[in-house]
Amino acid sequence: MERTILDLKLKAVRALVGRLNLSQNHEERKELVSEVFLELAKLPEGKSLIKKVGYSTDSNSAKKFAEDFLSLEIISEFLNDPDVEDIVIDGLKPIFLHSSRRGFIKTDKQFANSWELELFIKKLIIFSGRTNIDHIGEIVNIELPDNSGRVNIVQSPFGSQLTITRAKPHPLSILDLIEMETLSCELAAQLWLYVEGMSVKPANIIIAGGPGAGKTTLLNAMLAFIPPKDRLVVIEDTLELNTAAQAECSRLESDSSVSLADLVKNSLRMRPDRIVIGEVRGAEAKDLMTSMNVGRYCMGTLHASTAREAIIRLQNEPMNAPSVLINLVDVFVIMKKMESNGRVRRVVNELVETAGLEQKEVLICPVWKYDTDTDKFLELGPGPYRDHLARAKAVYPTEVIKEAKHRAELLRKLKKLNRTSHDEITKFCSLYSIDKQKAMSELKM
């Protein structure tokens, strides 16, 4: 890219600071960039640059410039490739891709010079709605427009390091995960029961596992089970969850000036029925448990390999949640990443309920587990939650068991009818929470 067009685009970047944000669609952003182009055309220096580049100063040229400016240029083709998971930019070196089928791949694309890379980074920052383009921190996490992905930027002595994670345009649904053998229909029905709580007692849920175990993917799929009447507040340090199908949802993101803990405390003033934290890792853990204590139903993910390890992490630095509050977590869902027949597979390895306190130790009760020998998900026995739910619903525990089995059949029927997308499952589960008979009649049951 020639220096003249770089200078023109950099002027546009500075003029657009604070005017772009993630809530705008492409046409709105295009209109704003066109306005800035015409504003620059009225200034002697801007007009000179525009003519040197070869543009006119009319509205047609403004639209052409806007389309070019809003493109992500060198990475656009990679973002449109469904096989690409991550795009890795190491300064001016060739760009690498992480492919879901082929692993890491070296491409023939790279930035020509440091000015081109600097402009690219500044564009990403203003597209995300951020305003600090001159004093970029050592670590920056931002989102791409139109929920197309997220970007991690790290400043290094060897040049800027960018990792761009491409978002899935259609998030995996619970039926997709069943098809991928992450869990069974019966186990999925149990998760549905936990999240929806038969409209009287939803469970507080922590999904734990190692890196890349599928925690966020499962959490996103489980959002489909939340009834439409419930107001949801989602809090993340980098926006990853897809909440497009949620009826009433506020999304909050932490940054260098506002912590996750601050946002969790503030969320209680937003009249939420449910609070979801993308990843629990610090002081916000105690605030999340406090939210459970005042009657908010909460979900989140945590790095831990077992339920006991998750509890120990919550009890110690930097989380420091007391045992009496940790006991408010009803369920720990443990995810595991494993290799099976030469392919990577993620499974719900264990489902564990809390069972009270004994001398300040949180007691746990495993209720489901994945058996590697038989490659099956085994129900170990009922945990305390079944009886708690039965009492809250004023029914016998056998009715809760029947409901879980019924929901497993509903999921099988949805799969048979090929109604497997996240949106379709969200719509069905929403209707089921409001009018069971109408929902079942839709499935001809």
N, C-alpha and C positions, 0 to 999 in steps of 0.2 A: 504494500500500500504506500503510495507516494506521500511525502511529508506534507504537501499542500492539503490533501484531503484529510490527513490526520489532524492538522491544525484546525480545519473547519469543523470536524467532528468534535474535537476537544472544546471548541467554543460553544458548540451546541450542548455538550455535556454540562458545562458550567451554567449555561442558561436554564437547563432543565432540572437542576438540583432543587429538590423539594416539590417538584410539580408532577412527578411520576410516582405511582404506587402500585402495589400488587392487586388492588381491587379493580383497576381499570382494565377494560378489554383492549384488544389490539387496535380497533378503530379509534378508541379514545386516545390511546398513546400516539397513534399516527397523526391525529389532529393536533395534539400538543406539539409534536416535533415539527410539523408543518408550520405552525404558528411561530415557533422559535426561528425556523429558517427564514421566514418573511421578516421577522424582527431584525435578524442579522443583516438581511439584504438592505435595510434602511441605514445601516452604519457604514461609513466609508471603508473601514478595514474588512468588515464582513462581506460587503459587496465585492471588494477586490478579490477576496479568497474564493467566493462563489464563482466569479468569472474565470479565475485561473483554473479551477477544477473542471469547468466546462458546463456548468449549470446556468440557466437563465434565472431571473429573479421573479418569475411568475409562479402561480399556484400549482401548475403541473410539475414544475421542477421541484417545488416544495414537497409534493407528494412522493416523487421519485426518491428524493433525498431521505424522506422519512422512512420509506420501505427499506432502503439500504441501511440506514442508521439503526433501525430496530431489529435487523437480522443479527443473529449471533455468529455470523460470518464463518470463520474457520471450523466451528464445531456444529453448525446447523445440520449437516448431513448425518453426523453421529447421533444427534438427539432424535432424529427421525428414524433411526435404525432400531427396531424392537429387540434385536439381539444384544445391543450395547447396554451394559449396566453402569459402567463408570468410565469417565474420560479423565485421563491424568496428564496434566501439563506441568512439565519441569523446566521452567524458564524458557529458553529458546531452543531446547532440545526437541527432537521429534515427539509428537503427541502419541501416547499409548492409550489403548482401549482395554477394558475388561469385558470380554464377551461371555454371555451365559453358556455358550457351547464350546468356545475355543480358548478360554482363559485370557491371559494378557497378550495383546497384539501390538506390534509397533506399526505406526502408520507413516505415510510419506508427507504428512502435514506438520507444519511448525510455524511459529511466529517469526517474521523476517527480522525484526529488531525489537529493542526494549521499548521504543515509543509505541509500537503497535500493540504490544502486550499490555503496557500501562493503560492505553486507551480502552482496551478490551475489559480490563478490570474495573476501570471507572464506570464504564457503561453498565456492567453487571451490578455495581453498587447503586447507581441511580435507578435502574430498572426495579430493584427490590424495594425502593422507597427510602433508602438510606441517604443521608446528606453529607456525610464526612468523606469527601473524595481526596482531600489533600493530606490528611493525617490518618492513613489507613493503619489500623492496629496490626500487631504481629500475627494475630489470628482473627479471621473474620468468617462468620457463617451467615450465608444469605440464601434467599430463594430465587429461582428463576420465574419469570412471568408465566401466567397460565398454568401454574402448578406443574411445569415441565421438568422440574428437578431442583436440587439444592447444590450449593457451592461452598466448599471449604477452601479458604485462601490463607496461606501461611507465608510470611515474609522470611526469606532466607538470604544469607550472604551470596548464595549462588543463583539468586533470582527467585521470583515469585513461584510458589508451588500451589497449583490449583487441582482439586479433586472435585469433579462435577458428577454427581450421582443422578442418573436419569430416572425420573419418576415413571411409575407404571400408569398409563392413562386410565386403565381399568383395574382397580385394585382387586387382588385375589379375594374371592368370597369364601365363606365357610365350606361351600360345596366344592369349590376348586381345591381347597385344602384336603377335603375328604378324598377327592379324586387323586391327589398327589400322595395319599396314604400318610398324611400328617396326623390324622385322627380318624376315628370311626364315626358313623352316624349316631351311635348311642352316646359316645363321648361328646360330640357336638351338641346333642340334645341336652346333655347335662350342663354344658356351658351356657346354652340358651336359658335354661332354668335359673342358673345363677344370676345372669345379667338381668333378666326380666323379672324374676322373683315372683311369678304368678300375680303381678301387679300389687303385691303387698310388702315383700321383703327381698329386694335385690341384695346380692352379696357384694362385699368389698373384695376386690380381686387384684392380686399382684401376679404378673406373668414374669417368670425368671428364666434365665438360661445364659449360656455363654455368648460370645460375639458371633453374629451371623446365624444364630439358632432359630430365628423366625419369630422373635418376640413381638416386634412391631407389626409384622404381617398378620399374626393371629389377633393382636389387639384391634387392628383395623377391621378385620373380618367380624369380630365380636360386636363392633359398634352397630351392626345391622340389627342386633337384638334389643337395642334400647327403644322403649316405647316413644311415640311421637309427642306425647304430652309432657315428657321430661325435658327440662332445660339443661343443656349440656355446656360446660366450659372446658375447653381443651387447652392445656398449657404445655408448651414445648420450648426447648432451647433452639431447635431448628425444626421448622415445619416439615413433618414427614407424614402424618396421618391424613387420610383423605376423608373429609367430612361433608362432601358435596351432597350426600344422600340424607344427611341429618336435618330434621325439621326445624329445630331450634338450637343453634350452636354458636357460641362465641369462641374465637380463637385468639390466644395470647402467646406472645413469644418473648423470651427473656433476651437481654443483651448485656453489654458491659455496665450499664447504669441501673438496670432492673433485673434482679435475680429471680430464679424460679420460686424461691421461698417467698419473696415479696408478692409475686403474682398469685401464689396459692392463698396467701392471707387476703389479698384484695378480692379474689374470686368469691369469697364468702359474702361480699357486699353486692354481688351481681345476681343474687337470688338463684343460685344453681340448684338443681335437683341432683346432678351428678358432676363430678370433677374427674377429668382424665389427665394424667401426666405422662407425656411421651416416654420419659426415662427418669426414674428416681435415682439420684446419685449423691445428694448432699443434705443440707439443712432443711430442704423442703419436705423431706420424709416425715419429720416430726409434725410439720404443719398439715401434711396430708392426713396423718393419723388423727390429728385434732379435728379436722374436717369430718372424718368418720364419726368422731365422738359427739359432734353436734348434729348428726343425722343426715349428713350428705353421703351419698353412695359414690365410692371412688374406685378407679382402676388405674393401673400404671405398669410399667416394666422396670426390671431391676437386673443387674448383672450378678448372677449367682447360679451355681450348678445344681443345688438341691434346696428343698424347703428350709432345712435347718441352717444351711449356709446363708440363705436370704434373711432369716431371722437374726442371725449373728451380725450380718452386715447392717441391718436396720438398728441394732442395739448399740453399735460402736461408731467411732469417728468415721466420717464426718456427719453421720445421720443422727445418732444419739436419741433414738426414739425409745421411750420406756416400755418395758414388757407389757404393762397394763394397756397401752395404746396399740402395740403390735398385735395383741390378741383380738383387736377389732377387725383385722384382716380375716375374712372368712375362708378364703381359698388362695392357695399358691398353685399356679399352673407352671410346671417345669418343662421347658423346651430343651431339646437336645439335637445337635447337628451330628450326623453320622454318615458313614459311607456304606452303601448297600449295593452289591452287584456292580461295582464300578461307577456308581452315581452318588452324588450328594443327596442326602435325604434329611428332612427335618421332621421330628415327631414330638407329640406331646408325651414326654417320657413319664410324667407322674402328675397326678392330681391329688393335692393334700389339703385337708381342712384343718383349721385350728380347733383345739378342743379344750380351751380353758387354760388356767394357770395353776402351777403347783410350785410353791416357794419361788415365785417370780420367774419360773421357767415356762415358756409358752409350749403347751402340749400340742402335738400334731397327730393327725389321723389320716393315713393314706387311704384314698377311696378308689383310685384308678391307677394302673401302671401299664407301661408298654413292655411286653415280654419279648426279648430278642430271640429266644429259642424258638418260639412258635410264631413270631412276627404278628402278634395279636395284641389288641388293647383289652386288658382284663379288668373287670370290676371286682374290687377287693371286698366291698361291703359298704353299708351306709355310714356316713359321717354325721356329726351333730347337726349340720345345716338342714338335713331333711326334716328332722323333728322340729327345729326352730321355724322352718317354713310352714309346716303343717299347723303348728300352734297359731302362727300369725294369720293363716288362711282359715282357721277354724275347721280343719278337715283332718281325717285320719292320715297317718303317714303313708298308708297304702295308696291313697289318692295322689300323693306326690309321685310315688313310683309309677303309677298308671300314666300320669301326665308326662313324665320323662320318656316313657316308652312310646306314647302317642306322638310326641314331638319328633322322635327318631323316625317314625313312619311318615310324618309330614315332610321331613327333609328328604327321605327316599322318594316320595311322590314328586317333590319339586325337581329332583334330579332326573326322574323318569320323564317329566314334562319339559326337560331342558330349560327350566327357569333357574339358571345357575349363577347369573351375574349378581354382583354385590347390590346393585340398585333393585333388582327384582326381589332378592331375599329381604332387603330392608323394607320394601313395600308390603310384602306378604307378612312379615313378622309384626309390622306396625298394625296392619289390619287385624291380625290374630289377637293382638293385645287389646283391641277395641271391641271386636265382634268376631268371636271364634266361629260361630255358625256360618257367617258370610264368608270368612276366610276358607273354611273347609269346603263350602259349596263351590268356591272357585276351583278347587282341586278335584271336584266331583267325589268327595268323600262323605 
